[in-house]
Amino acid sequence: MSRFTPSKPLFKDSKAIDNYVLYNFGQKPTSGQIKHYWLSIAKMYFSVENYSMTAEFLFRLILISPQNYEALELLGTTYRKQGQLSNALEYYERALSTPNAPQTLAHDAAELCIQLVKKQKEESEIKNLMTKALYWIERKRSLNNNKYDPQAVQLLQKIYVILVRHADKQLDKRSCLKRREGIPPVVNIKWIDESVKDLISSEETLIDPLLHILLTKSLLKIQDYQRAWKHVMQRRYNFVDSLEWNTFVKTTFPKYKLEATIDNQKEPLHEPTELIFFANDNVVRLSLNMRLPEESDKLVNEFSELVKTWEIPKSQNAQLFFPPLI
């Protein structure tokens, strides 16, 4: 929410404020009076929750002083209080664009973009709002020693989910339309793809593993197996202590093992075998302290059986499973 915090009301209701304004400024205030006093009067009306009068006084002030940061911020907050999110975003952005403006509103602007995008159906509007949200988060970060604060992390997670789920939804829709016409389905929505890639590469340790699971499922859904494999292999050490992530890899990727190939070649990669064993091993390790003994034994036996039966390249067999002779 905006940093504006109303002080204790000086007047008990709007009528008292009306009388005060009329007594002190009459019906035709001068430009100088508006410039010097209208912000304070708008705050009085805001404190008694008379938002229409708050906006009326702010409009008159902004006409005379269009670069007044406090007036623009308060007008944005007034609209936000009334649920008029598009107008609130407009005035927050105008406030942030004033010379030497503090960036305290940047995350508020990003949050409004996220709230607005949930009501949008047009691809262009969704793209515009998500791009704006990322811009304001990055702008605040640039003034914070290039570090994301906790609020920024929460906003990034919300954006991540929206982007991936929207891509998923669009691919479903477009795939259905293409199949009707006998044309192969679309496999990519470029702007979403690039936004998600930038998001997870800029500060990957701050993104929850559950969001990476969501992204990987989307890649598998559109049959982009190489990128899915590459993604999980890149994250194998990031999420080594995440039971959810390792369980996902353990249960999902064995059936896609033959799809992990070198670019433009049909030869399967050896790393996926190691990755799946690694995930199984982590699941056993992380589960030992969380489950009943019989459940843990079952997991250990399951892993042992996997090691015995899985087809492993001979070159890696010894180094993976047999300890060196002493």
Disulfide bonds with the S-S distance in Angstrom:
none
